C-alpha cells in the first residue's frame, strides 16, 4: 500500500476511516463485474475503513487490526523477490496471493464474528475463491456475507453477483439465471444488467423463449437504461423483434 494509504494505526482511528471511505462505498456501489478485479483491493481497503468508522468497542478495534492484515494480503505484490520501494508482502503467483487472502479472511471470520471486519472478510473470501476457480467455496462465502451483512450494506450486490458468477462458471446455468434474477430483485439499481445476464444464460441453456421474453420487454421495464440497444441487438440475434 502507498505511504498515503490506510495503516494499522489508522485502523484504530474512526475519524480516519470516515474521511478515507467517504466516496469509496458510493464508487463501488455503482460497479461490480464492471470492475470485477480492477481497483478492488484499494476500494475494499477504504470500505473496511468505512464499516469500522464508528467502532469503539475493544473487539471492533482488534478486528480492525486483523482487517489490516487482510488488506495487506490483498495489496500484496506478485514477485519472486522483494521489490525496492514496495512494502510487500510478495507472492510467487496470483494463486498464492488469493490463498493468502482466504487464510487472512478466515482468521477474521474465526476470531471476530459479529464485527464489520467479518462482513468484509466474507466478501473478500468469496472473491478470492472465484479467482481460484473454487466455485462451491465462493458460493458459501458469498452466502455468509449475505447472511451477516446489514440489509442496507452497499456491497450486497457484489455478493449477489458473485453467486451468479460462481454458478455460471461451474456450468449451472439454471442456478445462474436464478441468481441473476435475485440480483435484479434485491439490488434494483443493477436490474437492467441483471436482466441482460439472465437472458444470456437462459439462451445458453437452450431456453430461448424465456430469453426472448426478457429482452423483448427490456425497453419497457428499463426505460431509462442505456443498455436498451444491447438488449435489442441480442434479441435480434435470437430471432426476435
TANOR-V716331 format. One record per run of one state. SS is the DSSP state (hx for helix, st for strand, lp for the rest). FROM is the first residue (numbers start at 1). TO is the last residue. If there is no record, write none. Layout:
BEGIN
ss={SS | SS}
from={FROM | FROM}
to={TO | TO}
END
This chain:
BEGIN
ss={lp | hx | lp | hx | lp | hx | lp | hx | lp | hx | lp | hx | lp | st | lp | st | lp | hx | lp | hx | lp | hx | lp | hx | lp | hx | lp | hx | lp | hx | lp | hx | lp | hx | lp}
from={1 | 10 | 13 | 14 | 22 | 24 | 30 | 33 | 36 | 40 | 52 | 58 | 75 | 77 | 79 | 90 | 92 | 94 | 112 | 116 | 132 | 135 | 149 | 156 | 171 | 173 | 187 | 188 | 205 | 208 | 217 | 218 | 222 | 228 | 238}
to={9 | 12 | 13 | 21 | 23 | 29 | 32 | 35 | 39 | 51 | 57 | 74 | 76 | 78 | 89 | 91 | 93 | 111 | 115 | 131 | 134 | 148 | 155 | 170 | 172 | 186 | 187 | 204 | 207 | 216 | 217 | 221 | 227 | 237 | 241}
END
